[in-house]
Amino acid sequence: MREVAVIGVGLTKFGDRWEAGIKDLAAEAGLAALEDAKIISSEIEALYGGIMSSGRFTDQEHFAALLADQIGLKHISAVRVENACASGGSAFRLGYMAVASGMHDIVVVGGVEKMTDVTVNEATTALGGAGDQEWELSQGITFPGLYALMARRHMHDYGTTQEQLASVAVKNHGNALANKYAQFHRKITIDDVMKSKMIADPLKLLDCSSICDGAAAVVLAPMEIAKKYTDTPIKVAGSAQVGDTLRLASRDSLTGIAATRIAADKALAQAGVERKDIDLAEVHDCFTIAEVMGVEDLGFYNKGEAAKAIAEGETMIDGKLPVNTSGGLKGCGHPVGATGVKQVVEVVEQLRGDAGARQVNGAEIGLTHNVGGSGATVVVHVFRRAD
Ligand SMILES: CC(C)(COP(=O)(O)OP(=O)(O)OC[C@H]1O[C@@H](n2cnc3c(N)ncnc32)[C@H](O)[C@@H]1OP(=O)(O)O)[C@@H](O)C(=O)NCCC(=O)NCCS
């Protein structure tokens, strides 16, 4: 396999983008990534586009062709990737594999979702399709409901408190203040989270990621030519994707996601990196409990110990292990197909030293963790500076 580098990144502002259609979002992020890589469209051989539910949200299908068209790519191989909230992470892994295998040289990976053209009820139903439609959604359980079950069990087994969960939201909203692409630029307190409206007990509005619009894109190249385009190629050092049962009730445990544990072991082994070497991680915090379980399952904390550590500030930007420096899904918003690619953009900017007020000092190795559904798909990547 060849070594692969990220040579360009692009993002749109996340949020209620009433003024922009799905095509505008795709063009905004895609063209920004091409410009960042200083690449012309005729050099690009393939595109992988992550999107969860463009048909339900916008009536638009055939998304990869649309994305290629919007950024002026003609006669290339364009493939849509759908893996629920992990669509972006899975698209990135396919782009990586295409370059690593030698099949293609320059590849674009994009992720988009335009969720606000439908009502919140319609969006909740569409998102419910990421679980087992027959055994979960049609019985009345939504995604906030599934994660609420996990939160309750975590609280029961480990004494995790609602205030500790709230501290995840407070941290991530705080980090988002320094990210111009984030949806929320609003500092919040534990009290704000505790007093926000109940969504699915014990998860309140401010424990949830939002329904919003946004797009992200990156450009990949083999390492041997990456320096032609950029002085700071970021190496994709490890890549793993692992699945599990679609239905939460069929899992062995409600307090963790086994696929995360296995994917982390595989990606770190490929990268030749130990957990203590990771300088920052973008962790899938679709709900506050998801970040707590995420850092435990990734092996950064023992089971039952992360919530206290987060509440004590260990995962702040200047803490022992900075988590979700971008603001995460909570502070940035969660346009589902875009999220996995946005996580890569954040880690690349950090490893380049371009993250401004969010910069983790001396960051050299970063990790992304993207979850589809309640854990039926997990994608983990490890990145490192390549100089
Ligand atoms: C939590 C949720 C139900 C809130 O939707 P809602 O009740 O319709 O909220 P509203 O649209 O009434 O918004 C009320 C206010 O809260 C804000 N808001 C909405 N969701 C928010 C969130 N998740 N975090 C912070 N603020 C939020 C809105 O901007 C609005 O602010 P304003 O009054 O200043 O305009 C919705 O965001 C949701 O379903 N989130 C989870 C999405 C999901 O499941 N994703 C997949 C994960 S696997």
The ligand as an ORCA input file, in Angstrom:
! r2SCAN-3c Opt
* xyz 0 1
  C     -32.879     18.439     20.270
  C     -33.857     18.727     19.143
  C     -35.075     17.809     19.268
  C     -34.276     20.202     19.298
  O     -35.180     20.507     18.274
  P     -36.407     21.468     18.591
  O     -37.082     21.037     19.849
  O     -37.272     21.542     17.393
  O     -35.704     22.814     18.862
  P     -36.159     24.190     18.284
  O     -36.066     24.164     16.792
  O     -37.515     24.511     18.899
  O     -35.077     25.186     18.803
  C     -35.250     25.944     19.975
  C     -33.984     26.776     20.144
  O     -32.905     25.919     20.522
  C     -31.860     25.964     19.551
  N     -31.441     24.585     19.354
  C     -32.101     23.610     18.714
  N     -31.414     22.458     18.808
  C     -30.308     22.733     19.524
  C     -29.220     21.972     19.964
  N     -29.164     20.669     19.667
  N     -28.252     22.567     20.689
  C     -28.307     23.873     20.992
  N     -29.349     24.654     20.621
  C     -30.321     24.100     19.901
  C     -32.480     26.563     18.312
  O     -31.497     27.256     17.553
  C     -33.516     27.482     18.900
  O     -32.849     28.661     19.323
  P     -33.571     30.095     19.163
  O     -34.817     30.022     19.998
  O     -32.529     31.051     19.684
  O     -33.850     30.230     17.698
  C     -33.185     18.528     17.759
  O     -32.093     19.408     17.648
  C     -32.712     17.097     17.595
  O     -33.496     16.209     17.283
  N     -31.410     16.831     17.757
  C     -30.851     15.496     17.616
  C     -30.509     15.215     16.188
  C     -30.106     13.780     15.984
  O     -30.711     12.857     16.506
  N     -29.058     13.531     15.179
  C     -28.571     12.239     14.922
  C     -27.717     11.794     16.036
  S     -27.282     10.081     16.002
*
